[in-house]
């Protein structure tokens, strides 16, 4: 197969895989939140349950990320999609009496598989694409992911209107990952050669860590991505909690679905302009102001506005950081770098959803959790954003 066909096929397949992966991930996240929300109305309990998966990431993410830099990531993707399909179907077999603890165990496994899937997908982009097409394809991946998000919202709307058995969310998600098995099989990858003699996990991690801490631009891009991912995770994990507080019967949930779709569309548009630093700054400031209003008064209107702005903000910022980091660093360190990012996001997610939520619960101001994560991103972006912009423009040190 010549290089043009190789490039063209992967440029089509990668966005499709990301579309279905996002589709499945959103359904799993929302479905899981709905399932857990049925068992507890306490924000601390909801935060603890949503953070258990983050604990698994903390314990394993660095090791997994480092090992993935020395394995065939395409083959790993195929197996991960197989495991995701199977494990998403397991809750249908659980007895009602032990459903919650068993579901938490399965959720841990799904989170681990999703972690490996994300690290493998991101870490393999440079091996599947040429340098000239990398930035464009990352944009296509992000836009395709947003389409997957919108499709998942449509699926959520249909499921909420037709059934109260939230396990069907997992069934639909499983179908998306099933299709990804065949799409991953169709990816054409340059011949992979495993380093059997010199590769050492700890040594590799230390090397990657040293590159991160000594490169001001790379370090800034990862830190901003951590806080950006944390805000999105906190919101995704608590969105159903806040909505049920406002609309207990879900009688007006269509407003939330419309807000989510609008946020995705806004994010898709802004991704095309994510190299405009001033625009990203404005987004962060406006979103933080919206979260401040939501903190003062939780209504359908303030919830919907916050939803639109959070997705409209976090998607282009995440894409911006990802493009800069991937393009400016070697393909042999991508998964390990992503693992450090995931580790930071997981720690922050626990800090906000457990630590800050506990304070918010005592003060009886649950929206404090969202506001704190939004303000944190604002402070980090204002402080470090200019370093990422310089790094993108080649005015900061990098490693190739």
C-alpha positions, 0 to 999 in steps of 0.5 A: 500500500503506497503512503498516500493510501495509507495516510488517507485511510487512517485519516478517515478511520481515526476520526470514526474511531474517536466518534464512536469512542466518545459516543460510548464513553458519554453513554457510559458516564451518563448511564452510570451517573443515572444508576448511582443517582437512584441510590443516593441524593448526597453529593459526597456519596455521589462524589465518592463513587465517581472518584473510585475509578480515579483511584484506580487510575492513580495507582496504575496510570504511570505504569500503563502509560510507560509500558504502552510506549513499547507495545503495539498500540493498534493491537492494544486498541483492538483488545481493549474494545473487545473487553469494553464490549464484554464488561459493559454487558456484565451488569445485566447479569447482576442480582439486585441485592449486590448490584451497587458493589458489583457495578462499582467493580465493573466500573473500575474495570471499564475505567481502566480499559478506557484509560488504556484506550485513550492512552493507546489512541493518543500515543499512536497518532504519530505512528499512523500519520505524517507530521504534515497531517498531524495537526489537521487530523487532531482537529478532525478527531476532535470534531468527530468526537463532538459529533459522537457526543451529540449522537450520544445526547440524542441516544440519551434523549431516546433512552430517557423517554422510552425506558427507566432501565438505565442499563440500556445505556450500557448496551448501546455504548457496547455496540459503539465499541463493538464497531470500533473493533473492526475499525481498529483492525482496518488501521494501517500502521508502520511496522512496529519493533519492540525494544526488548533489550533497552526499554525499562519502564521506570527509566522511561518514566524518569526520562519523560518526567525530566523532559516535562519539568525542564520544558516550560511550554510542555509543562504548562500545556500538561498542567492546563490540560489537567485542570481543563480535564478536571473541570470537565470530569467534575461537571460530567460526574455531577451534572445529573446530580444538579439537574435532579435537584432542579428538576426532580422528575426530569420533566424538562430534561430536554433543556439540558440535552439542548444545552449539551448539544449547543455546548458541543456545537460551540466547541466544534466551532471554536476548535477551528479558532483554538490558536487564537489565545485571546479567544481562549482567555475570554472563554475561560473568564466568561465561563467562570463568571457563569459558574459564579452566577450558577453558584448563587442561583441554581435554575434551569437557565443558569444550569443550561448556560453553564453547560453550554459554556463549560463544553464550549470552553473545555473542548477547544482548550483541551484540543489546543493543549493536545495539538501543541504537546503531540506535535512538539514531542517525540512519538516514543513518549506520547503515552507516558506523557498522557499518563502524567496528564491523566494522573494529574486530572484524576488527583484533581478530580478526587480533590474537587469531587470529594474534598471540595464537595465535602466542604460544599455539603457542610455549607449546603452549597453544592455548586461550590464544587463546580465554581472551585474547579472553574476558578482553578482553571482560570488561575492556571490558564491566566498564569501559564497560558502564554507559555503554551502559546510561545511553545506552540510558536516555537519560542520555547524549548522543546524535545523532538 
